[in-house]
Amino acid sequence: MASSSGRFLDPRGSAYDFMGLIMVRCPGCERAARVVPGPEDRAPGGRTAFRPRRLVCRGCGLSREGSGGDGGLSPGPARPATDPYFGMPLWLRAETRHGWLWAYDPEHLDLIRRFVQAPLRERAAWYDTGQRLTLVARLPAWVKRARNRDEVLRAVGRTRASLVAATPGRP
């Protein structure tokens, strides 16, 4: 977590921790839609990533059911990211000269912003939890470089601005 001292401590999460809500571009109206756990997903336990999903758009009323799928993550920064369940383009994404910066939801985007803007970044000791590759550790090298900080923060800012368009009731 980032503090007033400018430190960022890796919270040791993975991309799977941000798959409860995924913001995507609606195939019907091109507005922001959401991929959420399906209504039959009431059984406790198991990984959230492998449960059935529903694509819901408040703009046009589109609703699709989907299986849990394989829970595969996006291919990386070389091309625009898509959600792992329906293959729809992610809403929170921005292209930079180095590649695509993307996030599943606003909390994921905020984690990236806090990491990039922190001058001191502390990694989690993998031997404490047995988890070596956290979400922060898996960020592309160009996102981690201090010389790209301003460009990445501008991309995060553009992406955050797209959240205004995702607000229900807006044209």
N, C-alpha and C positions, 0 to 999 in steps of 0.2 A: 504494500500500500504506500502511496505517496504521502509524505508529511510536509509540514511547513519548512523543514530543513532541506527539502529538495531530494530526499531519498525515496527510492522505490524498492519495496521488498516483494519479490515474486510470491504471489498468493498460492502457488503450487496447483493451480487449476489446469484443466485441459479444455480443448475446444468442445468436448462433450458436455461440459458444464454450462455451455451457452446454447444448447440445442433445445431447450424447453420452448422457446419462442424464436422463430426465424422470420425475419422480414424479407419478403420477396416482391418482385414486380408481377402484378396480376396479368395473366395471359389474356384476360378479357378486356380490361379497361386501361391497362398500363399504369395504374395507381399502386400504392403500397398495399400488399396483402400479407397475411400472416400464415405461417405453417405452425400449427399447434398440436398438442397431443389429442388424439381422437376421443370421442365421448365414451367409448368402451374401455378406455385406458384407466380403469379404476383399481386394478390389481396392484398392490404394493410390491416393491422389490424389483429387481432386474434393472438393466440400464435403460435410461430414458431414450437413448439413441435408437434402440431397436423396437420401440413400441409403435403401433399404428398412428398415423397422422391425418390431419385434416387441413386442407388449404382453404382459407376463408378470406373473402374480400368484402369490405364494407362499402366500397365504391359502387360495385355492380351487383353484389349479392352472390357472386360465384362461390360455390362450395364443392370441394372434391374430397373424397376419401382416398387414403393411400395406405399401403401396408407399411410395416415398420422399416422395411428395406434393410440394407446392410449397414446403415449408419456411417457410410464412408464420408470422409471429409473432402473439402474442395481441393482441386488439383494443385493449387499454389498460385503465385503471383504472375505467372506467365500469361494467363488468359482470365477473362472475367469469371468470377466464382458463381456457382449455382448451389441451390440447396440440395442435400443428398436424398431427398424423398421424392420430389416432383420434377427436379431438374430446372426449376425456374431461376432466372437471374436474381441475385441478391439485391436488395434495395440499398443497403449501406455499402457502397463501393465507390471507389474513385481511382482513376487511372493516373499514374505518375510516369515520369520518364524512365523509372526503374522497373515498373510493373504495376500490378493491381493491388490496391490496399482494400481490404474488405472486412466486414464484421457481420455476425449473425443478428445481433440485437444492440440496442443502445449501451447496455452494460459492457458488452464485448468491445465496442468502440471506445468507451471511456477507459477501459483497462489499457488499450493500445495508446491512447492519448497520455495517460498518466505515466506509462513506461517511457514513451518517447521524450516527453518534456522534462523528465527527471535527470539532473546532471549526475547523480549517483544511483546506480542500479545494482541492487544486491540480488544475487541468485539464491534460490532455495537450495539447500544442501540435499542432493538427491538421495543420499544414503539415510536421511532421516525418515523418508516416507517410502523409499523404494521406487519412486517415480522419477525417472531421469528426464524425460522430455515434457516439460510443462508447456502451456500455451505460449508463455513469454520466450522460453528457450527455442520454440519452433518458429518464431517470427523470422522472416527472411533477413539476411545479413544487411541488406540495404536499409531496412527499417531501423535496425539497431545502430547503424553508424551515426556518430555525432554530426558529421558534416552534412547529413541529409535531414537533420532534425527539423529545420524550418520548412522544407518541402513536404515532409510527412505530416507535420502539424497543419499545414495549409490544406492538405488532402483530407485530414480528419475534420477540419473546419467545414470544408465543402460537403462532406458526407453528413455531418451534423445538421447542416442547413437543409438537407433533403428531408430531414425529419419533420420540418414544418409542412412540407407537401404531403407527408404521410398522416397528418392529423385529420381525423374524421370531420366531415362537414366543410372542408376546404375544397375549392374547385381544382 
